[in-house]
Structures are given as structure tokens and as C-alpha cells.
Amino acid sequence: MGDQQPGTLRNRKLSRILKIVGISFGVVFVGLQAIPVDRSNPPVVADFDGPAEIKSIMVAKCYDCHSNETKWLWYSYVAPVSWWVSDHVMEGREELNFSNWGEYSDDKKEEKIGEIYDEILDEFMPLPSYLIMHPEAKVTEEEFALIEQWLDGDLE
């Protein structure tokens, strides 16, 4: 084939295939951005009214997923991560929503306080995946001790 080096045709074919695959992935990625995601923050109905030191911990560590005051950061606008984040927030609000805390019965509040304690103790909350982007959300030993006092009824 004249002055053509061995493999040159093969390299051009591979390059063409990679270009087509890359463009296809790009088109799919851009298309995914058009799928709507719920990033709403409904009104706060009856905000958490616990002790001030506990509220500051909950706002700093829990409110992004467990209140109607979510801070939707840049990655919550990029599919497919946006779907995952939105789903976690909606599930979190269903399980515990500090924006509706005042509507919970005293028994339910007591139950939720125990669940908060257990979830943090077992290191299920904050979610390990959340801590990757928000390491400051990890509950410190001092904060956990305050939550324990709250659980025991020693904080008002």
C-alpha cells in the first residue's frame, strides 16, 4: 500500500470509533440533563424547637436532607447525580423532617430523638456518601455527647 505504515489504517479506524463513542456519550450526557428533578424546598411548617445547642448541630449536620431548607449545590444539578441526590433528600424528609417537627406528637418526637441517636451511634448518619463531599457534617464526640444528653432528657 505504498508508503503507508503498518497499522495506520487500523489506528484511523480505532480513532474514528473512539470519536463516535465519545460524541455519543456526550449527546446522551447532555440529553440526561433535560430530565426534570425535584429540587424544591417546600415552606417550613413547624421548625425544630429543641435546645439551641442541639438545633445548631442538626442544622449543620442534618438539615440538608432532613428539612425543607436543603442547600442544592452544583452537583445536584448534574444528571445522573442529581437524581440520586434528589431521591436521598426526598427519602430523608419522609423519614424525618425538621421543618415539620412541631407537628410531631410528643411520642413521635421521643421516638425520632432515639432514632437520631441510634443512626449517629451506628454511623449510618450522616450517610457515608454525603460525608465524601461534606466531611464537616461528621458528628464529633462532643456533639454526640450533647445528643446523648438530649436523649436522656438532660437538655432543655
Long-range contacts (C-beta under 8 A, 24 or more apart in sequence): 29-79, 32-79, 32-80, 33-78, 33-79, 35-79, 35-83, 37-76, 37-79, 37-82, 37-83, 37-86, 38-86, 38-90, 39-70, 39-72, 39-76, 39-77, 39-82, 39-86, 41-68, 41-69, 41-70, 42-68, 42-99, 43-68, 43-99, 44-68, 44-69, 44-99, 45-99, 45-100, 45-102, 45-103, 46-99, 46-100, 46-101, 46-102, 46-103, 47-98, 47-99, 47-101, 47-102, 48-98, 48-99, 48-101, 48-102, 49-101, 49-102, 50-101, 50-150, 50-155, 51-150, 51-155, 51-156, 53-146, 53-155, 54-146, 54-147, 54-150, 54-155, 57-139, 57-143, 57-146, 57-147, 58-98, 60-136, 60-137, 61-126, 61-137, 61-138, 61-139, 61-143, 62-96, 62-98, 62-116, 62-125, 62-126, 63-98, 64-89, 64-130, 64-134, 64-137, 65-89, 65-92, 65-93, 65-126, 65-127, 65-130, 66-92, 66-93, 66-95, 66-96, 66-97, 66-98, 67-93, 67-97, 67-98, 67-99, 68-93, 68-97, 68-99, 69-99, 73-133, 75-133, 88-127, 88-130, 113-150, 113-151, 114-151, 116-147, 116-151, 117-147, 117-148, 117-151, 120-144, 120-147
